[in-house]
Amino acid sequence: MAKKIQPTCLDTYFSSFEESLASTHMQRRALSNYRFQLRRFGRVLEAHGVEPTSLTLEIADRLARQVPFDRVNAVRIPNLVRRFVLHLISIGVAIPPPVSAAQIAKDTLLDDLEGFLLGQRGLSPSSVYHVKRYAVRFLDHRFGETVPDPSSIRHQDIVAFLEHIQKGKSLSMARTPASHLRCFFQYLFARGLTVTNLSSTVPKVHRIQNNRLPRYLPPTDIEAILEWVRRESSYGVRDYAMFLLMARLGLRVPEVMAIEIDDIDWRAGELLVRGKGKRRDRLPLPEDVGAAISAYLRDARPSTVTRVLFVRSYAPYLGFKDSRIVSKILARACAALKIEMPARYLGSHVLRHSLATRMVRSGVALHEVGDVLRHKSRATTMMSTAE
């Protein structure tokens, strides 16, 4: 006999919540699990006498952490509850968080920053995300809860912020925040929000080039990794096609993730690549790469409305949010094959460097290597082939 479902105070809003998720094409099983977990949260609300109309994000987060962990349905309850409460806020049920004048000013500035970086600088969404993240941290550190005044920013403020976030970290890790901050200060100057271009005052981190380890893998290791991915990876057909694109064409991971089905011209044997700075290039599609993509489309790609070529293996079947999946697969392959990475933070870029090095050793001219890798300057190509 089936166990009767006991409704909670939240059941009324399940249908509209699921409608808001329609664009993600989630499976019915996943939605059913969401209902199950939200009913568990609803019982906690009822035990504390909290009505949905009295919910705030803070109250919801505190009570969500009181829901016992269920190993069988291991959904992160606080994350699901926050998503659900944000839906309740959007339909006018729950209480929206108060917004201060300072927060409104920051949000307005950050929205304009995003538009500037995407439209005028041509940065990728991933790069824009990181620039905004450090901009938020800088504004919070410099202005706290007050309305930000970019014209009052001084060189000392930048140095103090970098010292604050770099405590206990190596100098090599300091280059990332410094680079993103330069983008932020270039934006402020371009918009006339600062008198001088403060990007030039961001301290430069000395880069030691001596005794640099080789940043490539020999062809035998590359082929061994490709074979391991094809045979041993959980989703070998998809992953093999992605790794071939990086190993044979030197594509960056974000470029692989951005490929759409319509970017492949099967008749001409070409692939449209969306590179850095909104650059568009057409590259010849090698036979083995085309065969791998064809096998993935025919045998392994799930049915979905998204035009992105490579999608996740679970619902909703959308493109990947970041490049971590490639780094994890590469790490597992290297561990299984006992291959030591040539540099600590190189990651999947080792495939690109290895292609460049192999071309140079085969007698290909440096400018031709740069054309394949789509570099803007010869100096960048020399770095990719340096040993």
Helices and strands as residue ranges (DSSP letters): G 11-13, H 14-20, G 22-24, H 28-48, G 52-54, H 57-64, H 77-90, H 101-119, H 125-143, G 150-152, H 155-165, G 171-174, H 175-190, G 198-201, H 219-232, H 236-249, H 253-257, G 261-263, E 264-265, E 270-274, G 276-278, E 280-284, H 287-295, I 296-300, H 324-337, H 349-361, H 366-373, H 378-384
